[in-house]
Amino acid sequence: MKRFLTLLLSAACLLVSQGTKVKIIHGNEAIPHSRPYMALLIFETETEEMICGGSLIKPNWILTAGHCQKPRSLVTVLLGAHSREGREKGIQALRIAKSIQHPQYNHSNLKNDLRLIKLRGNARLGKNIQLLPLPEISEDIEAGSVCETAGWGVTEKKIEADYLREVNITILNRDKCQKRWQHRVNITQNLLCTSVGPNGQDSCTGDSGGPLICNGVYRGVTSFGENVCGQANDASIFTRLTKEYISWINSTIAKSV
């Protein structure tokens, strides 16, 4: 499961394109199955493999990042996994029936970086596989708030994590975030920024498609970050679950029943 994300946002090597790696930097291994909503998306071709994270929001629906796709690949969704290799008992492996990116998704700048994946069957919910509810109210998150994310991406040791890892990250003021990204990215109200922690804690987009959890509530989806993670003054970007995005998610699911 070699490739997660790092977007190349321009020739300056920022845009996270399909296949570059995303890392949980200076995080910790999660308690097994403490995040039962996590989905591991595996994209396989004859020559390579890429992974993304996602969240189980309905028994047969995953929410992930818009750029989490790989043409002509076989896609497997693992639920109930702690190990990246999916060796535990109780893991469910499902194929996808449909992949729906946001209608205004822009591959070049990753605006509206959301994707819904419909599974071929319903997940069997239980202790290790549970839903992550969408927020009932779309609230902005104050700068300085501590949130959390998780994933199976490459670690600070530059090796792929064997097990799900998690990290606490701090929300960054959008004006400060804009200064860090300068002209390369337009930091809008649809985005949340997080800053690198005092010990280099970073998500480097925290495993593309994975959830940003703030005060126990699903608030964002991992989108992109700098090419080198865990460096001072870096800022990672998450797509915020706004009222408009939540409406699109709910209406898309309703139309597909």
C-alpha positions as CSV (number, residue, x, y, z in Angstrom):
1,M,0.0,0.0,0.0
2,K,2.5,2.3,-1.2
3,R,1.1,5.6,-2.3
4,F,-1.1,7.9,-0.5
5,L,-0.8,11.5,-1.4
6,T,1.2,14.7,-1.6
7,L,-0.3,17.0,-4.0
8,L,1.6,18.9,-6.5
9,L,-0.3,22.1,-6.5
10,S,2.0,23.6,-9.1
11,A,5.4,23.3,-10.7
12,A,6.7,24.3,-7.3
13,C,5.8,20.8,-6.2
14,L,2.8,21.3,-4.1
15,L,0.0,19.8,-6.0
16,V,-1.0,16.5,-4.5
17,S,-1.5,14.2,-7.4
18,Q,-2.7,10.7,-7.3
19,G,0.0,8.6,-5.9
20,T,2.4,10.8,-3.9
21,K,2.7,10.0,-0.3
22,V,0.9,11.4,2.7
23,K,2.3,11.0,6.1
24,I,1.3,11.1,9.8
25,I,4.3,12.8,11.2
26,H,5.3,12.4,14.9
27,G,2.0,10.8,15.7
28,N,1.2,7.7,17.7
29,E,-0.2,4.3,16.9
30,A,-4.0,4.4,17.5
31,I,-5.6,2.1,20.0
32,P,-6.8,-0.8,17.8
33,H,-10.3,-0.2,16.6
34,S,-10.7,3.0,18.5
35,R,-11.7,4.7,15.3
36,P,-14.2,2.2,13.9
37,Y,-15.4,4.6,11.2
38,M,-12.1,4.6,9.4
39,A,-12.0,3.1,5.9
40,L,-8.9,2.1,4.0
41,L,-9.2,2.5,0.2
42,I,-6.7,0.5,-1.8
43,F,-6.2,1.2,-5.5
44,E,-4.3,-1.5,-7.4
45,T,-3.1,-1.8,-11.0
46,E,-0.7,-4.3,-12.5
47,T,2.3,-2.1,-11.6
48,E,1.5,-0.1,-8.6
49,E,-0.7,0.5,-5.6
50,M,-2.1,3.6,-3.9
51,I,-4.1,4.1,-0.7
52,C,-6.4,6.7,0.7
53,G,-8.4,7.1,3.9
54,G,-12.1,7.7,4.2
55,S,-15.0,7.7,6.6
56,L,-18.0,5.4,6.7
57,I,-20.9,7.8,6.9
58,K,-23.7,5.3,5.9
59,P,-23.6,1.5,5.9
60,N,-22.8,1.6,2.1
61,W,-21.3,5.1,1.7
62,I,-17.7,6.3,2.2
63,L,-16.7,10.0,2.2
64,T,-13.2,10.7,1.0
65,A,-11.2,13.3,-0.9
66,G,-12.0,14.1,-4.5
67,H,-8.5,13.3,-5.7
68,C,-8.6,9.8,-4.3
69,Q,-8.9,8.0,-7.5
70,K,-6.7,6.0,-9.9
71,P,-7.9,5.2,-13.4
72,R,-8.1,1.6,-14.4
73,S,-7.5,0.3,-10.9
74,L,-9.1,-2.4,-8.9
75,V,-10.5,-0.7,-5.7
76,T,-10.9,-2.5,-2.4
77,V,-12.4,-0.8,0.7
78,L,-11.3,-2.3,4.0
79,L,-13.5,-1.7,7.1
80,G,-12.6,-2.6,10.7
81,A,-8.9,-2.6,9.9
82,H,-6.0,-1.6,12.3
83,S,-3.2,-3.2,10.3
84,R,-2.6,-1.8,6.9
85,E,-2.3,-5.4,5.6
86,G,-5.8,-6.2,6.8
87,R,-4.9,-9.4,8.7
88,E,-7.2,-9.1,11.7
89,K,-10.4,-11.0,12.3
90,G,-13.6,-9.2,11.5
91,I,-12.3,-7.1,8.7
92,Q,-14.7,-6.5,5.9
93,A,-13.4,-6.1,2.3
94,L,-15.9,-4.5,-0.1
95,R,-15.9,-3.5,-3.7
96,I,-17.3,-0.2,-4.9
97,A,-20.5,0.2,-6.9
98,K,-20.1,3.9,-7.7
99,S,-17.6,6.7,-7.2
100,I,-19.0,10.3,-7.3
101,Q,-16.7,13.3,-7.2
102,H,-18.1,16.7,-6.3
103,P,-19.5,18.3,-9.5
104,Q,-17.2,21.4,-9.0
105,Y,-14.1,19.4,-8.1
106,N,-11.0,21.0,-9.8
107,H,-8.1,18.6,-10.2
108,S,-5.6,21.5,-10.8
109,N,-6.2,23.3,-7.6
110,L,-8.2,20.8,-5.6
111,K,-11.2,23.0,-5.0
112,N,-14.2,21.1,-3.7
113,D,-12.0,18.1,-3.0
114,L,-14.7,15.6,-2.0
115,R,-15.8,12.3,-3.3
116,L,-18.5,9.9,-2.3
117,I,-18.0,6.1,-2.8
118,K,-21.0,3.8,-2.8
119,L,-20.2,0.3,-1.7
120,R,-21.7,-2.8,-3.5
121,G,-23.2,-4.0,-0.2
122,N,-23.9,-2.7,3.3
123,A,-21.2,-3.0,5.9
124,R,-22.0,-5.1,8.9
125,L,-21.9,-2.7,11.7
126,G,-20.5,-3.8,15.1
127,K,-17.9,-2.9,17.7
128,N,-15.1,-2.4,15.2
129,I,-17.2,-1.0,12.3
130,Q,-19.3,2.0,13.0
131,L,-20.6,5.1,11.3
132,L,-19.2,8.6,11.6
133,P,-22.1,11.0,11.5
134,L,-22.0,14.2,9.5
135,P,-22.2,17.3,11.6
136,E,-25.8,18.5,12.3
137,I,-24.6,22.1,12.2
138,S,-21.8,23.4,10.1
139,E,-19.7,25.5,12.4
140,D,-16.4,27.1,11.6
141,I,-13.5,26.0,13.9
142,E,-11.7,28.7,15.9
143,A,-8.0,29.1,15.4
144,G,-6.1,27.4,18.2
145,S,-8.6,24.6,18.5
146,V,-6.9,21.2,18.8
147,C,-8.3,18.5,16.4
148,E,-7.3,15.1,15.4
149,T,-6.8,13.0,12.3
150,A,-5.5,9.5,11.5
151,G,-4.2,7.3,8.7
152,W,-1.9,4.6,7.4
153,G,0.5,6.8,5.4
154,V,4.3,7.2,5.6
155,T,5.7,8.2,9.0
156,E,8.6,10.5,9.9
157,K,10.9,7.5,9.5
158,K,9.9,7.5,5.8
159,I,8.5,4.0,6.0
160,E,4.9,3.0,5.6
161,A,2.9,2.7,8.8
162,D,2.0,-0.9,9.6
163,Y,-0.9,0.2,11.8
164,L,-3.3,3.1,11.9
165,R,-1.7,6.2,13.4
166,E,-3.2,9.3,14.8
167,V,-2.1,12.8,15.6
168,N,-3.4,16.0,17.3
169,I,-3.1,19.1,15.2
170,T,-4.0,22.8,15.8
171,I,-6.3,24.9,13.7
172,L,-4.4,27.8,12.1
173,N,-5.9,31.2,11.4
174,R,-6.8,31.5,7.7
175,D,-4.9,34.8,7.2
176,K,-1.7,33.2,8.6
177,C,-2.3,30.1,6.5
178,Q,-2.7,32.3,3.4
179,K,0.6,34.0,4.1
180,R,2.3,30.6,4.4
181,W,0.9,29.3,1.1
182,Q,1.1,32.8,-0.6
183,H,-0.2,32.9,-4.1
184,R,-0.1,29.1,-4.6
185,V,-3.5,28.5,-2.9
186,N,-6.5,30.6,-2.2
187,I,-7.5,29.8,1.4
188,T,-11.3,30.2,1.4
189,Q,-14.0,29.6,4.1
190,N,-14.4,26.1,2.5
191,L,-11.0,25.1,3.9
192,L,-9.4,24.5,7.3
193,C,-5.7,24.9,7.9
194,T,-3.6,23.1,10.6
195,S,-0.2,24.1,11.7
196,V,2.8,21.9,12.6
197,G,3.0,21.1,16.3
198,P,6.0,22.0,18.6
199,N,7.5,18.6,18.1
200,G,6.9,18.5,14.4
201,Q,3.5,16.8,14.6
202,D,1.8,17.0,11.2
203,S,-0.6,15.2,9.1
204,C,0.9,16.3,5.8
205,T,-2.7,16.1,4.8
206,G,-3.0,13.3,7.2
207,D,-3.7,10.5,4.8
208,S,-5.8,11.8,2.0
209,G,-9.5,11.5,2.5
210,G,-9.3,10.8,6.2
211,P,-11.5,12.7,8.7
212,L,-10.6,15.8,10.7
213,I,-12.3,15.4,14.1
214,C,-12.7,18.5,16.3
215,N,-14.3,18.1,19.8
216,G,-15.7,14.7,18.7
217,V,-17.4,16.1,15.6
218,Y,-16.5,15.3,12.0
219,R,-15.4,18.7,10.6
220,G,-13.2,18.1,7.6
221,V,-11.6,15.8,5.0
222,T,-7.9,15.7,4.5
223,S,-7.0,17.4,1.3
224,F,-3.3,18.4,0.7
225,G,-0.1,19.8,2.3
226,E,3.5,20.7,1.6
227,N,5.8,18.3,-0.2
228,V,8.0,18.0,2.9
229,C,6.0,17.4,6.1
230,G,6.6,18.3,9.7
231,Q,8.6,21.4,9.0
232,A,8.2,24.6,10.9
233,N,5.8,27.1,9.3
234,D,4.1,24.5,7.2
235,A,0.3,24.2,7.0
236,S,-1.9,21.3,5.9
237,I,-5.3,21.8,4.3
238,F,-8.6,20.1,4.9
239,T,-11.9,20.6,3.1
240,R,-14.3,21.9,5.7
241,L,-17.7,20.2,5.9
242,T,-19.8,23.3,5.2
243,K,-23.6,23.5,5.0
244,E,-23.4,23.4,1.2
245,Y,-21.1,20.4,1.1
246,I,-23.3,18.5,3.6
247,S,-26.3,19.3,1.5
248,W,-24.6,17.9,-1.6
249,I,-23.6,14.7,0.3
250,N,-27.1,14.1,1.6
251,S,-28.8,14.9,-1.7
252,T,-26.4,12.7,-3.7
253,I,-27.0,9.7,-1.4
254,A,-30.8,10.3,-1.5
255,K,-30.8,10.3,-5.3
256,S,-28.7,7.1,-5.5
257,V,-31.0,4.9,-3.3
